[in-house]
């Protein structure tokens, strides 16, 4: 079932990835722009906790690789430090120090000297929490009490107005949580954050995200015809997204009357990817097999009108935070987890793999069907109405 690993990102792609992330693009949008799977994009972002670390640059006053090569050639030709410095337009003392710190004239090698200078230029500044264990303990205690980093930072300024060492910015707290390489705050403390995000998101990104529940022209489940409620007539479905590791997703569809289930491969959580995948799968069904679809209040189906136009399927949306309104789908998702456990990378499953899992689900007897299988119940219902 599994596919081979995906090729990595080039330096240019990584730069574009971070530029798009800072601009507020979603992971799925970035993946499409770079022709990469969203899981690959998520992996790069997750390494830094969603916080961009700018590429290192050589100081303008530092010797360049080309200048060090000129020094090496000058030494080989027997030139003095002053001669070499004049050719470079540098101070003789700069050239002299460069030669002596790298083994002297006989042992000087440009590549080794340049690599050593680049490594020695790494002078990461330890964060305030790493330098002050007392402050780190206090921040950890407040995080465990479900205080937000902004509340902690504001409270510290109020409690210790004249003690700078007992103050810290909320951004430093976020960075210490999301960038675990700092090793200051334990990763477990992230569970106490209200948003439960695993990565830091810029304000631009948060601003571009559509508010959950604000789906244009959404038809409420309260307006769903009564005949759908009693499950007597086949053709009315419920749907949802199931999430896996590395920002991977699949869509689940279940027919209310028979509990017949379909698993749908999707390229991303964005509405364009989800609508395209659902449309593809619905068109595989016999004509008229799906008359309506009830979905959660997720923005992944914001383009529901496009889906309805392509499939002639009416879409209804549950109330916010009311998954019980599509209980058949919730129960089916629980069964799906037997084959696709939480934490699994769902991107490795092809549509053929998902079809095989659907077959297993649909040929298992169900207690709610008096131990009839969903496949036989649907077949019998379609035959009776045909």
Secondary structure, 3 states (H helix, E strand, C coil): CCCCCCCCCCHHHHHHHHHHHHHCCCHHHHHHHHCCCHHHHHHHHHHCCCCCCCCCCCCCCCCCHHHHHHHHHHHHCCCCHHHHHHHHCCCHHHHHHHHHCCCCCCCCCHHHHHHHHHHHCCCCCCCHHHHCHHHHHHHHHHHHCCCCHHHHHHHHHHHCCCCHHHCCCHHHHHHHHHCHHHCCCCHHHHHHCCCCCCCCCCHHHHHHCCCCCCCCCCCEHHHCCHHHHCCCCCCEEEEEEEEEHHHEEEEEEEECCCCCEEEEECCCCCHHHHHHHHHHHHCCCCCCCCCEEEECCCHHHCCHHHHHHHHCCEEEECCCCCHHHHHHHHHHHHHHCCCCCCCCCHHHCCHHHHHHHHHHHHCCEEHHHCCEEHHHHHHHHHHHHC
